[in-house]
């Protein structure tokens, strides 16, 4: 965390559910140059796959049925801060292309718009899935994977960190 926090590079957190991936992402944000900006946490698995693009990139009024008001999107909401995408392996392939473009160009194209919106955020992702296997099977874009895994932190489960049990018990008590 101390090594990666000062940079703006993407960070991928890997580990089983419950290993503290969101806590680590918040610590990275807290000690980063972007700590005064927003921290936006999104569980990709909880997004409706048909609305994931709109949630992440925003939309203009009338872009689809029910889009009565324009929406900025989570990538723009994270402008100046950190975006944490949990369960990144669940991003639909079509949305992966747009995410890669947003990372490369610092702008997003809201659904139904012909204009880009600038945004600058640090991306931290997390997954409990084996992303290299998903890349080999074609379920995850290899170029996006390598962009997201600039730094990778593997979080071992507590059963492999027995020395951490006593301090955790003290903290919870």
N, CA and C atoms as a LAMMPS dump frame, in Angstrom:
ITEM: TIMESTEP
0
ITEM: NUMBER OF ATOMS
519
ITEM: BOX BOUNDS ff ff ff
-5.0000000000000000e+02 5.0000000000000000e+02
-5.0000000000000000e+02 5.0000000000000000e+02
-5.0000000000000000e+02 5.0000000000000000e+02
ITEM: ATOMS id mol type element x y z
1 1 1 N 0.841 -1.195 0
2 1 2 C 0 0 0
3 1 3 C 0.879 1.248 0
4 2 1 N 1.904 1.239 0.832
5 2 2 C 2.794 2.401 0.922
6 2 3 C 3.545 2.636 -0.386
7 3 1 N 3.894 1.579 -1.085
8 3 2 C 4.629 1.723 -2.34
9 3 3 C 3.756 2.232 -3.477
10 4 1 N 2.515 1.799 -3.524
11 4 2 C 1.66 2.116 -4.659
12 4 3 C 0.851 3.4 -4.46
13 5 1 N 0.581 3.779 -3.233
14 5 2 C -0.281 4.937 -2.971
15 5 3 C 0.182 6.226 -3.643
16 6 1 N 1.481 6.568 -3.632
17 6 2 C 1.898 7.841 -4.228
18 6 3 C 1.756 7.915 -5.751
19 7 1 N 1.65 6.797 -6.43
20 7 2 C 1.546 6.835 -7.892
21 7 3 C 0.08 6.95 -8.31
22 8 1 N -0.138 7.235 -9.577
23 8 2 C -1.501 7.265 -10.114
24 8 3 C -1.808 6.005 -10.921
25 9 1 N -0.908 5.029 -10.869
26 9 2 C -1.075 3.805 -11.65
27 9 3 C -2.268 2.992 -11.156
28 10 1 N -2.833 2.216 -12.062
29 10 2 C -3.924 1.312 -11.717
30 10 3 C -3.407 0.222 -10.783
31 11 1 N -4.271 -0.207 -9.877
32 11 2 C -3.925 -1.252 -8.924
33 11 3 C -5.002 -2.321 -8.987
34 12 1 N -4.577 -3.586 -9.055
35 12 2 C -5.512 -4.691 -9.008
36 12 3 C -5.298 -5.445 -7.699
37 13 1 N -6.38 -5.622 -6.957
38 13 2 C -6.352 -6.362 -5.706
39 13 3 C -6.977 -7.732 -5.963
40 14 1 N -6.27 -8.77 -5.596
41 14 2 C -6.772 -10.122 -5.813
42 14 3 C -6.829 -10.853 -4.481
43 15 1 N -7.89 -11.59 -4.281
44 15 2 C -8.026 -12.36 -3.049
45 15 3 C -9.436 -12.866 -2.888
46 16 1 N -9.576 -13.807 -1.985
47 16 2 C -10.884 -14.381 -1.703
48 16 3 C -11.823 -13.31 -1.148
49 17 1 N -13.114 -13.599 -1.189
50 17 2 C -14.094 -12.71 -0.571
51 17 3 C -13.785 -12.612 0.918
52 18 1 N -13.847 -11.393 1.438
53 18 2 C -13.631 -11.185 2.858
54 18 3 C -12.193 -10.928 3.259
55 19 1 N -11.291 -10.789 2.3
56 19 2 C -9.88 -10.552 2.652
57 19 3 C -9.561 -9.076 2.856
58 20 1 N -10.52 -8.195 2.635
59 20 2 C -10.3 -6.775 2.905
60 20 3 C -9.902 -5.956 1.698
61 21 1 N -10.359 -6.352 0.516
62 21 2 C -9.97 -5.634 -0.697
63 21 3 C -10.459 -4.186 -0.686
64 22 1 N -11.667 -3.953 -0.229
65 22 2 C -12.149 -2.566 -0.193
66 22 3 C -11.4 -1.754 0.859
67 23 1 N -11.065 -2.349 1.99
68 23 2 C -10.281 -1.639 3.007
69 23 3 C -8.917 -1.242 2.451
70 24 1 N -8.284 -2.136 1.706
71 24 2 C -6.992 -1.83 1.102
72 24 3 C -7.146 -0.701 0.084
73 25 1 N -8.211 -0.754 -0.719
74 25 2 C -8.41 0.308 -1.716
75 25 3 C -8.628 1.659 -1.046
76 26 1 N -9.35 1.67 0.06
77 26 2 C -9.559 2.927 0.794
78 26 3 C -8.24 3.447 1.39
79 27 1 N -7.393 2.535 1.848
80 27 2 C -6.094 2.946 2.393
81 27 3 C -5.215 3.524 1.286
82 28 1 N -5.222 2.902 0.118
83 28 2 C -4.451 3.434 -1.011
84 28 3 C -4.931 4.841 -1.338
85 29 1 N -6.241 5.024 -1.391
86 29 2 C -6.802 6.355 -1.671
87 29 3 C -6.397 7.352 -0.585
88 30 1 N -6.529 6.953 0.663
89 30 2 C -6.244 7.851 1.793
90 30 3 C -4.821 8.383 1.759
91 31 1 N -3.867 7.559 1.306
92 31 2 C -2.465 7.961 1.294
93 31 3 C -1.993 8.426 -0.081
94 32 1 N -2.917 8.645 -0.991
95 32 2 C -2.551 9.072 -2.343
96 32 3 C -2.634 10.59 -2.472
97 33 1 N -2.154 11.084 -3.601
98 33 2 C -2.262 12.516 -3.91
99 33 3 C -3.706 12.902 -4.198
100 34 1 N -4.549 11.926 -4.401
101 34 2 C -5.956 12.186 -4.709
102 34 3 C -6.857 12.077 -3.473
103 35 1 N -6.276 12.036 -2.301
104 35 2 C -7.052 11.793 -1.083
105 35 3 C -8.103 12.864 -0.803
106 36 1 N -7.918 14.07 -1.326
107 36 2 C -8.931 15.119 -1.14
108 36 3 C -10.09 14.98 -2.116
109 37 1 N -9.931 14.131 -3.124
110 37 2 C -11 13.886 -4.086
111 37 3 C -11.926 12.784 -3.599
112 38 1 N -12.97 12.515 -4.352
113 38 2 C -13.933 11.494 -3.943
114 38 3 C -13.365 10.073 -4.031
115 39 1 N -13.896 9.204 -3.205
116 39 2 C -13.645 7.769 -3.306
117 39 3 C -14.983 7.156 -3.683
118 40 1 N -15.063 6.597 -4.886
119 40 2 C -16.32 6.021 -5.386
120 40 3 C -16.136 4.51 -5.492
121 41 1 N -16.908 3.78 -4.702
122 41 2 C -16.822 2.318 -4.692
123 41 3 C -18.033 1.726 -5.422
124 42 1 N -17.751 0.796 -6.333
125 42 2 C -18.808 0.179 -7.138
126 42 3 C -18.594 -1.32 -7.142
127 43 1 N -19.644 -2.075 -6.826
128 43 2 C -19.59 -3.522 -6.98
129 43 3 C -20.191 -3.834 -8.346
130 44 1 N -19.337 -4.181 -9.288
131 44 2 C -19.771 -4.412 -10.667
132 44 3 C -20.781 -5.555 -10.739
133 45 1 N -20.617 -6.565 -9.899
134 45 2 C -21.53 -7.71 -9.912
135 45 3 C -22.949 -7.299 -9.532
136 46 1 N -23.078 -6.191 -8.799
137 46 2 C -24.401 -5.726 -8.379
138 46 3 C -25.088 -4.872 -9.444
139 47 1 N -24.344 -4.472 -10.485
140 47 2 C -24.935 -3.66 -11.547
141 47 3 C -25.747 -4.54 -12.495
142 48 1 N -26.857 -4.029 -12.936
143 48 2 C -27.64 -4.706 -13.953
144 48 3 C -26.803 -4.704 -15.237
145 49 1 N -26.513 -5.877 -15.82
146 49 2 C -25.645 -5.913 -17.007
147 49 3 C -26.107 -5.015 -18.15
148 50 1 N -27.41 -4.843 -18.316
149 50 2 C -27.897 -3.999 -19.402
150 50 3 C -27.751 -2.512 -19.079
151 51 1 N -27.611 -2.177 -17.814
152 51 2 C -27.475 -0.772 -17.421
153 51 3 C -26.062 -0.424 -16.948
154 52 1 N -25.14 -1.39 -16.969
155 52 2 C -23.779 -1.153 -16.475
156 52 3 C -23.115 -0.002 -17.213
157 53 1 N -23.282 0.053 -18.521
158 53 2 C -22.661 1.123 -19.301
159 53 3 C -23.176 2.485 -18.854
160 54 1 N -24.474 2.594 -18.67
161 54 2 C -25.064 3.858 -18.239
162 54 3 C -24.612 4.233 -16.834
163 55 1 N -24.543 3.254 -15.937
164 55 2 C -24.109 3.521 -14.567
165 55 3 C -22.668 4.039 -14.533
166 56 1 N -21.803 3.416 -15.315
167 56 2 C -20.394 3.785 -15.291
168 56 3 C -20.096 5.046 -16.08
169 57 1 N -20.679 5.177 -17.268
170 57 2 C -20.324 6.27 -18.172
171 57 3 C -21.359 7.385 -18.242
172 58 1 N -22.51 7.173 -17.635
173 58 2 C -23.564 8.171 -17.664
174 58 3 C -24.391 8.076 -18.929
175 59 1 N -25.398 8.931 -19.021
176 59 2 C -26.252 8.965 -20.211
177 59 3 C -26.878 10.348 -20.339
178 60 1 N -27.348 10.611 -21.531
179 60 2 C -28.073 11.855 -21.776
180 60 3 C -29.565 11.57 -21.697
181 61 1 N -30.326 12.618 -21.528
182 61 2 C -31.777 12.487 -21.482
183 61 3 C -32.27 11.889 -22.791
184 62 1 N -33.119 10.87 -22.686
185 62 2 C -33.703 10.245 -23.866
186 62 3 C -32.829 9.175 -24.513
187 63 1 N -31.71 8.84 -23.894
188 63 2 C -30.797 7.843 -24.479
189 63 3 C -31.438 6.472 -24.576
190 64 1 N -32.346 6.179 -23.668
191 64 2 C -33.057 4.899 -23.662
192 64 3 C -34.343 5.096 -22.872
193 65 1 N -35.232 4.136 -22.956
194 65 2 C -36.5 4.217 -22.242
195 65 3 C -36.228 4.362 -20.747
196 66 1 N -36.795 5.373 -20.144
197 66 2 C -36.606 5.625 -18.722
198 66 3 C -35.503 6.626 -18.414
199 67 1 N -34.761 7.055 -19.404
200 67 2 C -33.695 8.053 -19.186
201 67 3 C -34.32 9.437 -19.27
202 68 1 N -35.102 9.787 -18.239
203 68 2 C -35.808 11.065 -18.218
204 68 3 C -34.891 12.235 -17.871
205 69 1 N -33.796 11.945 -17.189
206 69 2 C -32.841 12.97 -16.778
207 69 3 C -31.44 12.524 -17.174
208 70 1 N -30.563 13.47 -17.497
209 70 2 C -29.17 13.086 -17.765
210 70 3 C -28.506 12.609 -16.469
211 71 1 N -27.516 11.753 -16.602
212 71 2 C -26.782 11.241 -15.436
213 71 3 C -25.3 11.255 -15.771
214 72 1 N -24.476 11.742 -14.834
215 72 2 C -23.046 11.906 -15.092
216 72 3 C -22.306 10.575 -15.197
217 73 1 N -22.639 9.598 -14.414
218 73 2 C -21.923 8.326 -14.421
219 73 3 C -20.835 8.296 -13.362
220 74 1 N -20.497 7.1 -12.934
221 74 2 C -19.573 6.924 -11.825
222 74 3 C -18.138 7.328 -12.162
223 75 1 N -17.726 7.171 -13.429
224 75 2 C -16.368 7.564 -13.803
225 75 3 C -16.188 9.077 -13.712
226 76 1 N -17.228 9.819 -13.993
227 76 2 C -17.17 11.278 -13.861
228 76 3 C -17.315 11.67 -12.388
229 77 1 N -18.139 10.948 -11.633
230 77 2 C -18.272 11.235 -10.204
231 77 3 C -16.946 11.061 -9.471
232 78 1 N -16.091 10.174 -9.972
233 78 2 C -14.791 9.922 -9.342
234 78 3 C -13.728 10.926 -9.782
235 79 1 N -14.078 11.883 -10.61
236 79 2 C -13.122 12.858 -11.129
237 79 3 C -12.329 13.506 -9.988
238 80 1 N -11.011 13.472 -10.099
239 80 2 C -10.15 14.052 -9.088
240 80 3 C -9.842 13.116 -7.937
241 81 1 N -10.451 11.944 -7.939
242 81 2 C -10.263 11.002 -6.837
243 81 3 C -9.982 9.599 -7.329
244 82 1 N -10.592 8.638 -6.65
245 82 2 C -10.343 7.225 -6.904
246 82 3 C -11.648 6.501 -7.183
247 83 1 N -11.625 5.655 -8.198
248 83 2 C -12.751 4.773 -8.505
249 83 3 C -12.329 3.36 -8.148
250 84 1 N -13.108 2.711 -7.294
251 84 2 C -12.848 1.324 -6.903
252 84 3 C -13.916 0.442 -7.531
253 85 1 N -13.485 -0.419 -8.453
254 85 2 C -14.398 -1.362 -9.101
255 85 3 C -14.183 -2.75 -8.511
256 86 1 N -15.095 -3.164 -7.647
257 86 2 C -15.031 -4.5 -7.061
258 86 3 C -15.699 -5.484 -8.021
259 87 1 N -15.205 -6.684 -8.052
260 87 2 C -15.691 -7.736 -8.955
261 87 3 C -15.565 -7.293 -10.413
262 88 1 N -14.398 -6.749 -10.754
263 88 2 C -14.14 -6.223 -12.098
264 88 3 C -14.276 -7.297 -13.172
265 89 1 N -14.128 -8.558 -12.822
266 89 2 C -14.243 -9.642 -13.799
267 89 3 C -15.647 -9.729 -14.385
268 90 1 N -16.612 -9.106 -13.736
269 90 2 C -18.004 -9.169 -14.193
270 90 3 C -18.386 -8.046 -15.154
271 91 1 N -17.442 -7.207 -15.55
272 91 2 C -17.758 -6.13 -16.499
273 91 3 C -18.045 -6.756 -17.862
274 92 1 N -19.188 -6.421 -18.467
275 92 2 C -19.493 -6.944 -19.808
276 92 3 C -18.415 -6.543 -20.818
277 93 1 N -18.15 -7.398 -21.796
278 93 2 C -17.093 -7.156 -22.785
279 93 3 C -17.247 -5.814 -23.493
280 94 1 N -18.47 -5.463 -23.865
281 94 2 C -18.687 -4.194 -24.571
282 94 3 C -18.307 -2.999 -23.692
283 95 1 N -18.531 -3.116 -22.416
284 95 2 C -18.208 -2.034 -21.483
285 95 3 C -16.697 -2.001 -21.232
286 96 1 N -16.031 -3.152 -21.315
287 96 2 C -14.582 -3.197 -21.137
288 96 3 C -13.877 -2.304 -22.163
289 97 1 N -14.373 -2.291 -23.391
290 97 2 C -13.78 -1.464 -24.444
291 97 3 C -13.872 0.01 -24.061
292 98 1 N -15.026 0.43 -23.576
293 98 2 C -15.21 1.826 -23.196
294 98 3 C -14.362 2.192 -21.981
295 99 1 N -14.209 1.261 -21.049
296 99 2 C -13.391 1.525 -19.874
297 99 3 C -11.93 1.704 -20.275
298 100 1 N -11.458 0.863 -21.171
299 100 2 C -10.078 0.985 -21.65
300 100 3 C -9.869 2.345 -22.305
301 101 1 N -10.809 2.77 -23.116
302 101 2 C -10.702 4.074 -23.775
303 101 3 C -10.699 5.21 -22.743
304 102 1 N -11.538 5.1 -21.739
305 102 2 C -11.579 6.132 -20.696
306 102 3 C -10.24 6.23 -19.976
307 103 1 N -9.619 5.09 -19.72
308 103 2 C -8.316 5.092 -19.049
309 103 3 C -7.23 5.679 -19.939
310 104 1 N -7.282 5.363 -21.225
311 104 2 C -6.248 5.829 -22.148
312 104 3 C -6.369 7.308 -22.49
313 105 1 N -7.608 7.811 -22.585
314 105 2 C -7.818 9.179 -23.072
315 105 3 C -8.324 10.155 -22.013
316 106 1 N -8.686 9.667 -20.834
317 106 2 C -9.154 10.566 -19.784
318 106 3 C -10.478 11.229 -20.106
319 107 1 N -11.329 10.49 -20.816
320 107 2 C -12.652 11.028 -21.153
321 107 3 C -13.628 9.877 -21.317
322 108 1 N -14.902 10.19 -21.134
323 108 2 C -15.958 9.193 -21.301
324 108 3 C -16.994 9.723 -22.279
325 109 1 N -17.674 8.798 -22.91
326 109 2 C -18.772 9.137 -23.82
327 109 3 C -20.058 8.604 -23.19
328 110 1 N -20.894 9.503 -22.646
329 110 2 C -22.151 9.047 -22.068
330 110 3 C -23.029 8.355 -23.123
331 111 1 N -23.825 7.419 -22.678
332 111 2 C -24.734 6.702 -23.568
333 111 3 C -25.666 7.707 -24.239
334 112 1 N -25.761 7.626 -25.557
335 112 2 C -26.652 8.487 -26.32
336 112 3 C -26.073 9.852 -26.654
337 113 1 N -24.828 10.1 -26.278
338 113 2 C -24.215 11.402 -26.519
339 113 3 C -23.203 11.306 -27.652
340 114 1 N -22.964 12.412 -28.3
341 114 2 C -21.926 12.496 -29.311
342 114 3 C -20.73 13.283 -28.816
343 115 1 N -20.755 13.646 -27.543
344 115 2 C -19.686 14.454 -26.957
345 115 3 C -19.035 13.72 -25.801
346 116 1 N -17.728 13.877 -25.712
347 116 2 C -17.016 13.27 -24.591
348 116 3 C -16.994 14.225 -23.403
349 117 1 N -16.817 13.638 -22.227
350 117 2 C -16.726 14.395 -20.981
351 117 3 C -15.375 14.059 -20.36
352 118 1 N -14.543 15.061 -20.071
353 118 2 C -13.239 14.768 -19.473
354 118 3 C -13.379 14.284 -18.037
355 119 1 N -12.503 13.378 -17.647
356 119 2 C -12.469 12.902 -16.273
357 119 3 C -11.073 12.388 -15.959
358 120 1 N -10.659 12.57 -14.723
359 120 2 C -9.347 12.117 -14.275
360 120 3 C -9.525 11.408 -12.941
361 121 1 N -9.309 10.12 -12.934
362 121 2 C -9.476 9.344 -11.713
363 121 3 C -8.4 8.27 -11.65
364 122 1 N -8.159 7.797 -10.446
365 122 2 C -7.271 6.659 -10.261
366 122 3 C -8.155 5.436 -10.135
367 123 1 N -7.803 4.369 -10.822
368 123 2 C -8.627 3.165 -10.813
369 123 3 C -7.977 2.069 -9.989
370 124 1 N -8.746 1.573 -9.035
371 124 2 C -8.353 0.397 -8.26
372 124 3 C -9.436 -0.642 -8.511
373 125 1 N -9.013 -1.84 -8.87
374 125 2 C -9.969 -2.911 -9.141
375 125 3 C -9.717 -4.076 -8.192
376 126 1 N -10.723 -4.915 -8.055
377 126 2 C -10.593 -6.093 -7.207
378 126 3 C -11.375 -7.241 -7.819
379 127 1 N -10.88 -8.435 -7.547
380 127 2 C -11.58 -9.627 -8.004
381 127 3 C -11.158 -10.819 -7.165
382 128 1 N -12.067 -11.765 -7.06
383 128 2 C -11.716 -13.041 -6.437
384 128 3 C -11.554 -14.114 -7.527
385 129 1 N -11.822 -13.728 -8.773
386 129 2 C -11.731 -14.659 -9.893
387 129 3 C -10.316 -14.659 -10.478
388 130 1 N -10.006 -15.676 -11.233
389 130 2 C -8.711 -15.805 -11.89
390 130 3 C -8.791 -15.087 -13.233
391 131 1 N -8.402 -13.815 -13.25
392 131 2 C -8.513 -13.016 -14.473
393 131 3 C -7.628 -13.522 -15.612
394 132 1 N -6.399 -13.982 -15.37
395 132 2 C -5.625 -14.522 -16.492
396 132 3 C -6.34 -15.671 -17.215
397 133 1 N -7.062 -16.491 -16.479
398 133 2 C -7.835 -17.566 -17.105
399 133 3 C -8.975 -16.983 -17.927
400 134 1 N -9.622 -15.953 -17.416
401 134 2 C -10.704 -15.305 -18.167
402 134 3 C -10.168 -14.636 -19.431
403 135 1 N -8.943 -14.111 -19.364
404 135 2 C -8.322 -13.514 -20.548
405 135 3 C -8.077 -14.596 -21.596
406 136 1 N -7.517 -15.728 -21.171
407 136 2 C -7.237 -16.826 -22.109
408 136 3 C -8.513 -17.376 -22.748
409 137 1 N -9.614 -17.375 -22.009
410 137 2 C -10.87 -17.902 -22.549
411 137 3 C -11.622 -16.872 -23.391
412 138 1 N -11.135 -15.628 -23.412
413 138 2 C -11.78 -14.584 -24.198
414 138 3 C -12.906 -13.866 -23.473
415 139 1 N -13.057 -14.129 -22.189
416 139 2 C -14.119 -13.486 -21.408
417 139 3 C -13.701 -12.156 -20.8
418 140 1 N -12.401 -11.819 -20.929
419 140 2 C -11.908 -10.543 -20.429
420 140 3 C -10.818 -10.078 -21.385
421 141 1 N -10.853 -8.811 -21.752
422 141 2 C -9.894 -8.267 -22.729
423 141 3 C -8.473 -8.256 -22.155
424 142 1 N -7.532 -8.776 -22.946
425 142 2 C -6.147 -8.829 -22.479
426 142 3 C -5.537 -7.44 -22.321
427 143 1 N -5.878 -6.501 -23.225
428 143 2 C -5.312 -5.159 -23.116
429 143 3 C -5.82 -4.432 -21.875
430 144 1 N -7.076 -4.647 -21.529
431 144 2 C -7.617 -4.041 -20.313
432 144 3 C -6.988 -4.69 -19.079
433 145 1 N -6.844 -6.009 -19.106
434 145 2 C -6.231 -6.7 -17.971
435 145 3 C -4.843 -6.128 -17.676
436 146 1 N -4.011 -5.993 -18.701
437 146 2 C -2.655 -5.498 -18.471
438 146 3 C -2.657 -4.049 -18.014
439 147 1 N -3.634 -3.286 -18.454
440 147 2 C -3.758 -1.894 -18.005
441 147 3 C -4.156 -1.839 -16.529
442 148 1 N -5.076 -2.724 -16.131
443 148 2 C -5.564 -2.728 -14.75
444 148 3 C -4.536 -3.277 -13.774
445 149 1 N -3.69 -4.182 -14.237
446 149 2 C -2.748 -4.875 -13.355
447 149 3 C -1.361 -4.244 -13.378
448 150 1 N -1.291 -2.928 -13.51
449 150 2 C 0.003 -2.248 -13.45
450 150 3 C 0.699 -2.629 -12.15
451 151 1 N -0.042 -2.555 -11.058
452 151 2 C 0.396 -3.078 -9.764
453 151 3 C -0.63 -4.116 -9.347
454 152 1 N -0.186 -5.228 -8.841
455 152 2 C -1.123 -6.223 -8.327
456 152 3 C -0.751 -6.541 -6.891
457 153 1 N -1.755 -6.525 -6.028
458 153 2 C -1.568 -6.876 -4.628
459 153 3 C -2.445 -8.09 -4.356
460 154 1 N -1.806 -9.184 -3.955
461 154 2 C -2.536 -10.397 -3.599
462 154 3 C -2.777 -10.389 -2.096
463 155 1 N -4.036 -10.503 -1.718
464 155 2 C -4.402 -10.473 -0.306
465 155 3 C -4.696 -11.897 0.171
466 156 1 N -3.849 -12.431 1.028
467 156 2 C -4.073 -13.793 1.507
468 156 3 C -5.218 -13.822 2.521
469 157 1 N -5.892 -14.94 2.622
470 157 2 C -6.967 -15.058 3.621
471 157 3 C -6.379 -15.088 5.035
472 158 1 N -7.194 -14.789 6.013
473 158 2 C -6.756 -14.718 7.403
474 158 3 C -6.164 -16.043 7.882
475 159 1 N -6.636 -17.149 7.352
476 159 2 C -6.094 -18.448 7.771
477 159 3 C -4.611 -18.59 7.416
478 160 1 N -4.143 -17.752 6.481
479 160 2 C -2.726 -17.759 6.134
480 160 3 C -1.957 -16.63 6.829
481 161 1 N -2.663 -15.856 7.643
482 161 2 C -2.04 -14.733 8.363
483 161 3 C -2.415 -14.813 9.837
484 162 1 N -2.18 -15.924 10.449
485 162 2 C -2.606 -16.15 11.836
486 162 3 C -2.096 -15.078 12.804
487 163 1 N -0.93 -14.5 12.5
488 163 2 C -0.366 -13.469 13.384
489 163 3 C -1.227 -12.207 13.411
490 164 1 N -2.133 -12.052 12.462
491 164 2 C -3.013 -10.881 12.417
492 164 3 C -4.283 -11.062 13.246
493 165 1 N -4.534 -12.265 13.733
494 165 2 C -5.794 -12.525 14.44
495 165 3 C -5.869 -11.731 15.73
496 166 1 N -4.827 -11.762 16.564
497 166 2 C -4.859 -11.045 17.856
498 166 3 C -5.095 -9.544 17.676
499 167 1 N -4.355 -8.845 16.783
500 167 2 C -4.639 -7.403 16.616
501 167 3 C -6.058 -7.14 16.093
502 168 1 N -6.579 -8.016 15.266
503 168 2 C -7.949 -7.835 14.779
504 168 3 C -8.959 -8.028 15.907
505 169 1 N -8.753 -9.022 16.749
506 169 2 C -9.648 -9.236 17.886
507 169 3 C -9.625 -8.013 18.796
508 170 1 N -8.42 -7.497 19.081
509 170 2 C -8.312 -6.305 19.918
510 170 3 C -9.068 -5.129 19.32
511 171 1 N -8.927 -4.942 18.001
512 171 2 C -9.589 -3.82 17.341
513 171 3 C -11.107 -3.969 17.418
514 172 1 N -11.617 -5.184 17.172
515 172 2 C -13.064 -5.38 17.196
516 172 3 C -13.633 -5.283 18.596
517 173 1 N -12.866 -5.722 19.611
518 173 2 C -13.319 -5.638 21.002
519 173 3 C -13.35 -4.17 21.426
